[in-house]
Amino acid sequence: MAELTICDYTRGLRHGIPIALGYLSVSFSFGIAAVSQGLDWWVAVLISMTNLTSAGQVAGLGIITAGGTFLEMALAQFIINLRYALMSLSLSQKLSAKYATLHRAITAFAMTDEIFAVASGEPGEVRPAYMYGLATLPFAGWSLGTLLGGLAGTLLPELLCAVLGLAIYGMFIAIIIPPARDSVGVCAVVVLAAAMSCALRYIPAFSGISSGFSIIICAVLASAAGALVFPRKKQGEEAEQ
């Protein structure tokens, strides 16, 4: 049993290496962005070690620097990170019988898009040791990248830090463009969300709405409009087409 556990953990470590390398560069940009917006480097590292969500952290960073409320932060994080709850529910169907409540809680904390994708593709049951191995290096890479970015932000010139801090937003654009190019519905939702964001930012009538609630409003209304106008087709309809 001990040998099986070690094998599961080492296999998870191997599978987590590509994820960790990707997280290292992304979190480096987050560290620089956080420091350039006034946070201490250790605060940025603490955020990364307790969240593990790039979109949620960037949104949270904007709310923090804008002096937003705890309610704004809670709602924004709930909406942005709700997908992780759905991923956890889906992955729970593959978990072995040895998955006690504590193991499930730790796995849920470490759940990200990439970890979910790799674990879902694992043949057979998923055991705790494998998930711990799979999450170890990505967690370390995410935290280390933030640390390096935060320290670099305290040493590099302000202009260079501002430029490097934009890299994380470039990542989000790179994530959005492929599905928006292939799907009219996704493209429409992206354009609508961007238009509403600009309206809330620049129209004087909406000046009283904080950045945190702007994120919430744009995310909820754009996704709801997309679901109504471009409903997901059932499998039978997709097969006929």
C-alpha positions, -999 to +999 in steps of 0.1 A: +000+000+000+028+024+008+045+017-025+013+023-043+009+057-025+044+067-034+039+057-071+007+077-072+024+108-057+054+106-081+031+102-111+012+132-100+044+152-096+054+143-132+020+153-146+022+186-127+055+198-141+040+214-173+014+231-152+039+245-128+061+259-156+031+277-170+020+290-136+055+303-129+054+329-158+018+339-152+022+345-115+054+364-121+033+389-140+008+390-112+036+397-086+048+426-106+013+440-112+005+437-075+037+456-064+033+482-091-002+489-078+010+495-042+010+461-025+040+448-006+056+417-022+048+395+007+011+405+005+012+394-032+027+361-022+002+355+005-026+362-020-012+336-044-007+310-016-043+313-004-062+317-037-047+298-067-069+317-092-054+340-118-087+357-128-099+360-093-066+374-081-065+400-108-101+410-101-094+411-064-063+432-069-084+458-087-109+458-059-082+461-032-064+490-049-098+508-055-107+505-019-136+482-025-157+466+002-156+430+015-190+424-001-177+434-035-147+411-030-169+382-019-194+385-047-167+390-074-147+359-062-179+338-060-189+346-095-154+343-111-145+311-092-179+294-093-166+271-121-142+255-096-171+242-076-186+227-107-152+211-116-149+196-081-184+181-084-175+166-117-142+152-105-158+138-074-173+110-096-138+097-102-125+098-066-116+066-049-133+054-018-103+064+003-111+101-002-121+113+032-136+147+039-102+163+047-087+150+015-117+164-005-113+198+012-075+200+003-082+188-032-110+215-036-086+242-024-060+231-051-085+229-079-076+248-110-086+245-147-054+227-156-053+204-126-090+195-133-082+187-169-053+165-161-070+147-132-101+141-154-080+124-180-064+101-155-076+065-162-095+047-135-100+060-100-082+091-087-065+086-053-055+113-028-018+107-032-020+113-070-039+146-065-014+158-039+014+151-063-004+168-091-010+199-071+024+202-054+045+217-082+017+239-096+012+254-061+050+259-057+053+274-092+024+298-086+038+309-053+074+311-064+065+331-096+046+356-075+076+359-051+100+365-080+077+390-097+070+408-064+108+411-057+115+422-092+088+448-089+107+463-060+140+464-079+131+472-116+123+507-129+087+517-125+081+520-162+094+485-169+073+471-140+042+487-155+050+471-189+056+437-174+025+439-153+004+440-185+016+405-194-011+389-173-038+408-191-022+396-224-027+361-211-064+366-206-067+380-241-049+350-255-073+327-236-104+346-249-094+350-286-094+313-298-129+304-285-143+338-295-130+332-330-146+298-332-179+306-316-203+335-324-219+332-290-186+335-271-175+364-293-208+382-286-205+377-249-169+390-249-179+421-269-210+428-247-190+425-215-163+448-229-189+473-240-206+473-206-173+477-188-165+507-209-199+522-203-197+517-166-162+533-166-167+563-188-204+573-187-209+599-159-242+584-148-225+552-137-196+570-118-210+558-085-205+522-093-172+508-079-148+487-099-158+456-079-195+458-087-187+467-123-169+433-127-199+416-111-225+434-133-206+428-165-200+391-158-235+383-147-254+403-174-231+393-203-232+356-194-270+357-189-275+374-222-253+348-239-272+319-223-305+334-235-295+344-271-271+315-277-284+285-257-263+254-256-276+228-281-285+194-269-263+165-280-290+152-303-293+185-321-255+188-324-253+153-340-280+162-365-262+194-376 
